[in-house]
């Protein structure tokens, strides 16, 4: 095989390699592969809505034998572009009292440029509180009505410095999204193997009901195990103090340890250039095999309140994908293109929203687009979002498992408070202290309990309990339900090759 043919094969393998020069240069004057990238780092190629990963290469003369071509080096630009998110978890409690308070955390997941972890997990991120907003009047009134006289302030933080594990300090400029105090990892519900397709409406309804029961049992079991683990784990006294602090009408506000933020870079970070051999890049751009799970992030927020069937959805890989023999198939930032398959907004009578998305294309290095079939297999969300994934990757908003119990208790207290104790034909106008305390707690929390005990009045108990029962019924059964919101930069796990014909219809 001629040198020119070998060069052409190598160029096709790496997608961006220029053909070998026809002019024969003296051996001592032959340029080194990658010299251009290292001396004058090239920038990412403009490509409109397409991604570009590898720099255009200078002409290379191959003087060695055929087996030496596999060792040829290809220059790679190592940059984190603007809008790259860093997932940061707070290491210690930070008081929200004054602008400028220092805040410190660490990077949870490595951030890759091409295939190199340029910001490894564990890197230290430092920043500060940049703003504390006043509480709006309406929210303040609602908080006071619930016995909370120090309502939550919206705040903003920023991270301005990274310390890598090797001690390197990097100044950064970030925009930080609101943090999540508790992050949970959702997994798509189990698929029943060997399940026979059921065509009848009644059969499908029965199957759905059984699946709902299974999911409820699974969730209840998981909640019980988590509660038991919380009881057994160290720090019980600290959690107990936090519980009573949350019940207090006056409380301090903190960014608690473990709160997770997504800090988006406002400026690119340049880590120079590296090299890869053509052997390492020989499989670059190969479509991933079936049953592959891709780790990605959502590029734009998707909400069941505003999304419509057919709306485009984009995601980008956060980790490179390798073959079984450890050859690079897809670098980080490869793009997945999908659409909204189903969207139901939340409605009154506490009917929650639903959202289902699929991914149908993957953009390979060089701009080629290949068809795939990808569904959500898992994702990380704020526990307060109350979401779950079904067996087909659809996201559903859920309700607290205690809403029936809490509403029932509130109604019971209202009924008891409305019928004062009668002793020997006389009515006790002060009422039972336990009833007064419970009625006050139903309407106004700990503050209501104290007021109910001190007032020693059945009328006060009736008012407090009636307010609590009414609020509970409205909140849990009459108000608008929850929408499904998949936030920007939400971490996703996308499974390829799983098709659901009953759902995928154009």
Secondary structure, DSSP 8 states (H G I E B T S, - for coil): --HHHHHHHHHHHHSS-----SS---GGG---TTHHHHHS-------TTS---B---------S-GGGGGG-EEEEEEEE-TT-EEEEEE-S-EE-SSTT-EEEEEESS-EEETTEEEE-TT-EEEEEEEEE----HHHHHHHHHTT-SS----EEEEEEEEE-TTS-EEE--EEE---BSSEEEEE-----TT-----SHHHHHHHHHHHHHHHHHHHHHHHHHHHHHHHHSS-HHHHHHHHHHHHSSS---EE-TT-EEEEEESS-EEEEEEEEETTTTTTTT----TT-EEEEEESS-EETTT--TT-EEEEEESS-EE-TT--EEE-TT-EEEEEEEEEE--BTTTB--EEEEEEEEEE-TTS-EEEEEEEEEEEEEEGGG-EEE-TTS-EEE---TTHHHHHHHHHHHHHHHTS--EETTEE-TT--HHHHHHHHHHHHHHHHHHHHHHH--HHHHHHHHHHHHHHHHIIIIIS-----EE-TT-EEEEEES---TTT---
